[in-house]
Amino acid sequence: MIPSVLPTYIRAPLHFVKGEGAWLIEEDGRRFLDLGSGIAVNALGHAHPALVTALTEQAQKVWHLSNLYEIPQQEALAAALVDATFADTVFFTNSGTEAAELAVKMARKYWYEKGQPQKTTILTFTGAFHGRSSAAIAAVGTEKMVKGFGPLLPGFKQIPWGDWDALDAAIDETTGAIMIEPIQGEGGIRPLPDADLKMLRKLCDDKELLLVLDEVQCGMGRTGKLFAHEWAGVTPDIMMVAKGIGGGFPLGAVLATEEAAQGMVAGTHGSTYGGNPLGCAVGLEVMKHVSDEAFLANVNRIGGQLRQGLEGLIAAHPDIFEEVRGSGLMLGLKCKPAVGEVVKAGYDNLVITVPAGDNVLRLLPPLNLSEEEAAEAIKRLDAAATEVASQITAG
Ligand SMILES: *Cc1c(COP(=O)(O)O)cnc(C)c1O
């Protein structure tokens, strides 16, 4: 018999009943160190007092207002994002997938408005992840995601990750945009080198293409800059944001330049919940924290400490780990045994990690992780690796 919850997830048998900062407390009282943050969502950890205050104060005033009316919290968050980034304008969604939907619509509408309606094709990359809507799965095109869900939205072409000759060859008169994650998350913490992002920006300028960056996972301070593309010193035309932006409240956004957004006039897009007062009140509080230079410096400092610890784990467990990837607090550890085994051993040792593609163990801790917690994280991962190694020896 089908479970009452549609069985699309494979779930670990863990019942967390409370969260405190970087810690999740199981029903049975065990305290887990959370290096997953709900997949980069709980950017300030669990139950951050400032977020609880922002949420509850707004909850006592008004939760939801239709976008038929002006929403000051939404305007304030949009202004903060515009102030801090390349963007001139922001649309709020409830998720990363919805942000991807709008990014696709916006890119196509742009070329339509420019009198080049044939430029509908969006180039994407193998290993990418942009969400689970019909557009987002068509963008990625892997059998795992699309099989049985056709007909797919046309107008996407996948390029092998890092194969710039193939990218060049794929560009034709129908190409309108390149969509890419500065660091692939689901794909296994695969960073796009700064020089390559610079090259893509130039390519887009030369060939008249829009550069669409998906910073749903790597944005909002995760890499030690507010947005990952800042490391390369270039800016996109359109950017998707979600996950960390709401600190745990479902919130997403599309940021764009005035030029790229010109087709999105009244009536061309909308959302019932997107940008409601509750979400934006929390988002504004998150933004205050993660856009602070001292906060970002700390992400870099703790990220460096964690990375050094992970390098030590590779030295200590060469049969288990082989490579550290990523930047700031978006780190990946490539595993030799199946990554699922390492995640499971992590649970046994009270540390939560997230598996990713390419057999990579993903670490996405709260961005305010302390030095002591980072040291504890390495200890627990060390214990997990020892456990996996002893299982291998026991055969
Ligand atoms: C998680 C993710 C998405 C999808 O976001 P949802 O909120 O799950 O819809 C899109 N792009 C990237 C890079 C992501 O990591």
The ligand as an SDF file (V2000), in Angstrom:
LIG
                    3D

 15 15  0  0  0  0  0  0  0  0999 V2000
   18.2190   23.3860   -4.6480 C   0  0  0  0  0  0  0  0  0  0  0  0
   18.5640   23.9840   -5.9510 C   0  0  0  0  0  0  0  0  0  0  0  0
   17.5730   24.3800   -6.8670 C   0  0  0  0  0  0  0  0  0  0  0  0
   16.1120   24.1170   -6.6360 C   0  0  0  0  0  0  0  0  0  0  0  0
   15.6320   24.7780   -5.5110 O   0  0  0  0  0  0  0  0  0  0  0  0
   14.2680   24.2900   -4.7910 P   0  0  0  0  0  0  0  0  0  0  0  0
   14.0660   25.3210   -3.7270 O   0  0  0  0  0  0  0  0  0  0  0  0
   14.5050   22.9170   -4.3030 O   0  0  0  0  0  0  0  0  0  0  0  0
   13.1980   24.3540   -5.8220 O   0  0  0  0  0  0  0  0  0  0  0  0
   17.9680   25.0070   -8.0360 C   0  0  0  0  0  0  0  0  0  0  0  0
   19.2640   25.2290   -8.2920 N   0  0  0  0  0  0  0  0  0  0  0  0
   20.2510   24.8590   -7.4420 C   0  0  0  0  0  0  0  0  0  0  0  0
   21.6690   25.1620   -7.7750 C   0  0  0  0  0  0  0  0  0  0  0  0
   19.9370   24.2190   -6.2520 C   0  0  0  0  0  0  0  0  0  0  0  0
   20.9110   23.8330   -5.4240 O   0  0  0  0  0  0  0  0  0  0  0  0
  1  2  1  0
  2  3  1  0
  2 14  2  0
  3  4  1  0
  3 10  2  0
  4  5  1  0
  5  6  1  0
  6  7  2  0
  6  8  1  0
  6  9  1  0
 10 11  1  0
 11 12  2  0
 12 13  1  0
 12 14  1  0
 14 15  1  0
M  END
$$$$
